[in-house]
Amino acid sequence: MNTQDGSLYPLFCIQACLVVGIAGIFLLNGLEAALSALYGGGLALASSLLLGRSLRAAGAAAQRAPKQGVWTLYFGAVQRFLLVLTLLAVGMGVFGLSPLPLIVGFAGAQVAFLIGGIGRTSASSVDDKETRT
C-alpha cells in the first residue's frame, strides 16, 4: 500500500462508496438491514483510519529506532482487532443489529480496501521501477 504521500483518502472513498452500495442493496430488505450494513462498513472505515494512523506512527518511530517501529505496528494491529471485536459485539448484542448485513458491510469495505491497496501498490511499483532506470 502506498502511504508515502500520507494520503489514504482515495481508499477511504472506495470503501465508503462500496458500503453505501451494499447498504442500498440491503435497503430492499428493510431499513434495519441497511443500517446494519452501514454499521459494519463504518467499523471497517474506523479500522482503516487506525491503520493509517499506526502506519504513520510506525514510520516515524522506525526512523528513531527500527524495533520501536515494529512494536508500533504490532500494537496498532492489536488495537484494531480489539476495536472491531468490541464494536461487532456491541452492534449485535446491544444495538440488536442483524448479523448478516453487518458482516457483509464490514467484509465489503475490507475487500474494497484490499483491492484499492493492491492497485496503489502496483502503480507505485511501476513508478519506482521507472524512476530507477
Buried (B, 14 or more C-beta within 10 A) or exposed (E): BBBEEEEBEEBBEBBBEBBBBBBEBBBEBEEBBBBBBBBBBBBBBBBBEBBBBBBBBBBEBBEEEEEBBEEBBEEBEEBBEEBBEEBBEEBBEEEEBBEBBBBBBBBBBBEBBEBBBEBBEEEBEEEEEEEEE
